[in-house]
Amino acid sequence: MRLLDVAGVAAGAFVLASCASNTEWVNTKNRNAEYASDYNQCEMSSQQDPKVQAGARALLMRQIDRCMAKEGWILVEKP
């Protein structure tokens, strides 16, 4: 069940990111978390996936979104 929740958040984040430019990442687990540090870590770990290494940019973005969701980040609309 937990995996489905993370997948749902990631899918929602991906949809928001692709169609809304007025969004920002917010961490729900740790308000003091650093976005850039977490994003870079997710990007580096996602690039280790052989499918991503094959050049599929969309796969890389989805992997990063899933990783960010696991770290407590979600995309929200700016007020």
The 8 nearest C-alpha neighbors of each residue, nearest first, counted from 0:
[[1, 3, 2, 4, 5, 6, 7, 8],
 [0, 2, 4, 3, 5, 6, 7, 69],
 [3, 1, 5, 0, 4, 6, 7, 69],
 [2, 4, 6, 0, 1, 5, 7, 8],
 [5, 3, 7, 1, 2, 6, 8, 0],
 [6, 4, 8, 2, 7, 3, 9, 1],
 [5, 7, 3, 9, 4, 8, 10, 2],
 [8, 6, 4, 10, 5, 9, 3, 11],
 [9, 7, 11, 5, 10, 6, 12, 4],
 [8, 10, 12, 65, 6, 11, 7, 64],
 [11, 9, 13, 7, 12, 8, 6, 14],
 [12, 10, 8, 14, 13, 9, 7, 15],
 [11, 13, 9, 15, 10, 74, 14, 8],
 [12, 14, 10, 16, 11, 15, 9, 17],
 [15, 13, 11, 17, 16, 12, 10, 18],
 [16, 14, 12, 19, 13, 17, 18, 11],
 [17, 15, 13, 14, 19, 18, 12, 20],
 [16, 18, 14, 15, 19, 13, 20, 12],
 [17, 19, 15, 16, 14, 20, 13, 21],
 [20, 18, 15, 21, 16, 17, 22, 76],
 [21, 19, 22, 18, 16, 17, 15, 23],
 [20, 22, 19, 77, 76, 23, 75, 16],
 [23, 21, 76, 77, 75, 20, 74, 19],
 [22, 24, 74, 75, 77, 76, 25, 21],
 [23, 25, 74, 73, 72, 75, 26, 22],
 [26, 24, 72, 73, 74, 27, 23, 75],
 [27, 25, 72, 71, 28, 29, 30, 73],
 [26, 28, 71, 29, 72, 25, 30, 73],
 [29, 27, 71, 26, 30, 70, 72, 32],
 [28, 30, 32, 31, 26, 27, 71, 72],
 [29, 31, 32, 26, 27, 28, 25, 33],
 [32, 30, 29, 33, 26, 28, 34, 27],
 [33, 31, 29, 30, 34, 26, 37, 36],
 [32, 34, 36, 35, 37, 31, 38, 30],
 [33, 35, 37, 36, 38, 32, 24, 26],
 [36, 34, 38, 37, 33, 39, 40, 32],
 [35, 37, 39, 38, 33, 34, 40, 32],
 [38, 36, 40, 34, 39, 35, 41, 33],
 [39, 37, 41, 35, 40, 36, 34, 42],
 [40, 38, 42, 36, 41, 37, 35, 43],
 [39, 41, 37, 43, 38, 42, 36, 44],
 [42, 40, 38, 44, 39, 63, 43, 66],
 [41, 43, 39, 45, 40, 44, 63, 38],
 [42, 44, 40, 46, 45, 41, 39, 47],
 [43, 45, 41, 46, 47, 42, 40, 48],
 [46, 44, 42, 47, 43, 48, 62, 41],
 [45, 47, 43, 48, 44, 51, 42, 52],
 [46, 48, 45, 44, 49, 43, 52, 51],
 [47, 49, 51, 46, 50, 45, 52, 44],
 [50, 48, 52, 51, 47, 53, 46, 54],
 [51, 49, 53, 52, 48, 55, 54, 58],
 [50, 52, 53, 48, 55, 49, 59, 54],
 [51, 53, 49, 54, 50, 46, 48, 47],
 [54, 52, 50, 51, 55, 49, 48, 56],
 [55, 53, 52, 51, 56, 50, 59, 58],
 [54, 56, 58, 51, 57, 53, 59, 50],
 [57, 55, 59, 58, 54, 60, 51, 61],
 [56, 58, 60, 59, 55, 61, 51, 62],
 [59, 57, 61, 55, 56, 60, 51, 62],
 [58, 60, 56, 62, 57, 61, 51, 63],
 [59, 61, 63, 57, 62, 58, 64, 56],
 [60, 62, 64, 58, 63, 59, 65, 57],
 [63, 61, 59, 65, 60, 64, 45, 58],
 [62, 64, 66, 60, 61, 65, 41, 42],
 [63, 65, 61, 67, 66, 62, 9, 60],
 [66, 64, 9, 68, 62, 63, 67, 61],
 [65, 67, 63, 69, 68, 64, 41, 62],
 [66, 68, 70, 64, 72, 69, 65, 63],
 [69, 67, 72, 71, 65, 70, 66, 9],
 [70, 68, 66, 71, 67, 65, 5, 72],
 [69, 71, 67, 68, 72, 66, 37, 28],
 [72, 70, 68, 26, 28, 27, 69, 67],
 [73, 71, 26, 68, 67, 25, 70, 24],
 [74, 72, 25, 24, 68, 26, 75, 12],
 [73, 75, 24, 23, 12, 22, 25, 15],
 [76, 74, 22, 23, 77, 24, 73, 25],
 [77, 75, 22, 21, 78, 23, 74, 19],
 [76, 78, 22, 21, 75, 23, 74, 20],
 [77, 76, 21, 75, 22, 23, 74, 25]]
